[in-house]
Amino acid sequence: MLNIVIDGKKVKAQEGSTVLENVQALKIAIPTLCHHKELTPFGACRLCSVEVKTNGKWQLATSCNTPVESGMEIATSSEAAKESRKSAAELLYYRYPETQAVKEIAQKLGVDVSPETAEDHDCILCGLCVRTCSEVVGVSALTFQDRGRGRDIDEPEIIFDPNVCIGCGSCAYVCPTGYVKMETDGDRRIIWDKVFKMVPCPVCGRFFAPEDQLKYISKTTGVPLGELTTCVDCR
């Protein structure tokens, strides 16, 4: 265990843990849009910035992907930390003023926002869908294409591979803005504009899962496909 200090309070921290994990353990609210506790930290939204002091020097850091160090001091509500979070929120709101999730968090951080209702569902490039598809599902149907040498794009974007997607909908579940949409209509599920055939439960008749998803589970687990076609409620 490591000895650290958070807002003047001495804390025992697990080696390898992040600043955000330890701050949240103390029930201190830190805003995030790109973070999920089950996924690799990304540091994209920069809304979780705090001040940390190591080797006698204070500096701003994104708490979600900053590991704690022995003797580290952390200030979550210093003026510099609050201003950094507000600036990050202002930049997000400037770019996505009609996205409700962005507007709500910007308003909480003191940004002047329009009183009009925000109804858009923009992709804010948080990367949650990409990491979920890769780390949790294990499919990697989504990739994050960033700027860089040899890349013929003006802005970063999420690339969808319809040949790999199994239609599980995990990306839609974690999307904080509602940009990733999943629609189920009878024996069809539509996600990322790809149509998936749904499988009906032989007991209750309810269409409960995409056929591609069940085939993927069967392949990766070794469970016969026939044993997966009955819904959870009827097993």
SULRANOR-V888354 format. One record per pair of residues at least 6 apart in sequence whose ideal C-beta (glycine too) atoms are under 6 Angstrom apart, sorted by the first residue. I is the first residue (numbers start at 1). GAP is how many residues later the second one is. D is the distance in whole Angstrom. If there is no record, write none. Layout:
i = [I	I]
gap = [GAP	GAP]
d = [D	D]
This chain:
i = [1	2	2	2	2	4	4	4	4	5	6	7	13	13	17	18	19	19	19	19	20	20	20	23	23	28	30	31	31	32	32	33	33	33	33	34	34	34	34	34	35	36	39	39	40	41	41	42	43	43	43	44	44	46	46	47	47	48	48	48	49	49	49	49	49	50	50	50	50	51	51	51	51	51	51	52	52	52	53	54	54	60	85	86	86	89	89	89	89	90	92	93	93	93	96	96	96	98	98	99	99	99	100	101	101	103	103	106	107	121	121	121	123	124	125	127	128	129	129	129	129	130	130	132	132	132	133	133	133	133	133	134	137	137	139	139	141	141	141	142	142	143	145	145	146	160	162	166	166	166	167	167	167	167	167	167	168	169	171	172	172	182	183	187	187	188	189	189	189	196	196	197	198	198	199	199	199	199	200	201	201	201	201	203	203	204	206	208	214	217	218	218]
gap = [11	11	13	66	68	7	9	64	68	68	68	69	9	55	51	49	44	47	49	55	28	43	44	7	53	48	18	16	74	15	16	12	14	93	143	8	10	11	92	93	29	92	92	96	91	23	24	85	19	21	22	82	83	16	42	38	41	14	15	16	11	13	32	35	36	13	24	26	31	7	9	24	27	29	30	9	20	22	20	15	18	24	24	23	24	16	17	20	22	21	10	9	13	18	6	26	28	20	22	21	23	78	18	75	76	10	15	7	6	56	57	58	56	53	31	17	46	13	42	46	51	12	14	38	39	42	6	7	8	9	38	6	31	33	25	27	20	23	24	16	18	16	12	14	10	32	32	46	47	50	22	24	29	43	45	46	45	13	9	8	10	9	7	11	20	7	7	9	21	14	16	14	9	12	10	12	15	30	7	7	29	30	33	27	31	30	25	23	14	11	7	10]
d = [5	5	6	6	5	5	5	5	5	5	5	6	5	5	6	6	4	5	6	6	6	4	5	6	6	5	5	4	5	6	5	4	6	5	5	5	4	4	4	6	5	6	4	6	6	4	4	5	4	6	4	5	6	6	4	6	5	6	5	5	5	6	6	4	5	5	6	5	5	5	6	4	5	5	5	5	6	5	4	6	5	5	6	5	5	6	4	4	5	5	5	6	4	5	5	5	6	5	4	5	5	5	4	5	5	5	4	6	5	5	4	5	4	6	5	5	5	5	4	6	6	5	5	5	6	5	6	6	5	5	6	5	6	5	6	6	5	4	4	6	6	5	5	5	5	5	5	4	4	5	5	6	4	4	5	6	5	5	5	4	4	4	5	5	5	6	4	6	5	4	6	5	4	6	5	5	6	6	5	6	6	4	6	6	4	5	6	4	5	6	4	6]
